[in-house]
Amino acid sequence: MTHFQAQRDASQRKAGESIKEPELRACEGCGEDFLVMRSWQRHCRPRCRQRAYVQRQAESPIGYYGA
């Protein structure tokens, strides 16, 4: 007796099983609409993500003593 599910081809689906519909969101960095690949994705490209990171770092004090 095995406790593992039988493997099946990735292209096969059971009845009632659906692939998530593509979703469009506005990028939090530039405002451009983009197709979401991950549910937690907030930016359209790495450049926008990096730009948002740099802006957040500029707003907060750097270092332990806030210097």
N, C-alpha and C positions, 0 to 999 in steps of 0.2 A: 504494500500500500504506500502510495506517495502522497505527500502533502502539498505538492506543487501543482499548479494548474497546467493543463496541457498547453504547449506553445502553439500559436497559430500565426499565420501570415499577417503582417501589418495591414495589408490591403483588405483583409476580410473583416466584416462587421457583423454583429448579431442584429437581429430585428430590434428596432427601437433605439439602437445605439447611433448617435450622431456625432459628426465632427463639428467642432465649434465654428460658428459663422464668423467670418472676418469682421473686425471692428475698426472703425476709423476714430481717431482721437486727435485733438489739437496738442501739438508739442508745447510743453511748459517753458521751453527755452525760446523758440522763435515764433510759435503760434501756428506753424504750418500743419496741415492735416497729414497724418501718416497711418499706415496699416499696422495694427498692433500684432506683434508676434508672441509676446509674453504678457500675461495678465497684469504684471507689475510695471510694465514699461511706461515711462512718462515722457521720454524724449525721442525725437525722430532719428537721430544719429549720434554717434559718440561725441562729435564736436559740440553739439548742443548740451549734452550731459556734462562735458568738461567745463563749458562756459558757465553753466549754472553752479557747478562746484566751486569754481574760482570766485564767482560773485558772492556765494555764501561765506567763503573763507575771508573775503575782504570786509564783510560786515561784522565779523566777530573778532574780538581781541586775540592776538597771537601770544602764546606762551603762558606759563603758569601765573605770572604776576600781572598779566594784562598789559605788558609793555608794547 
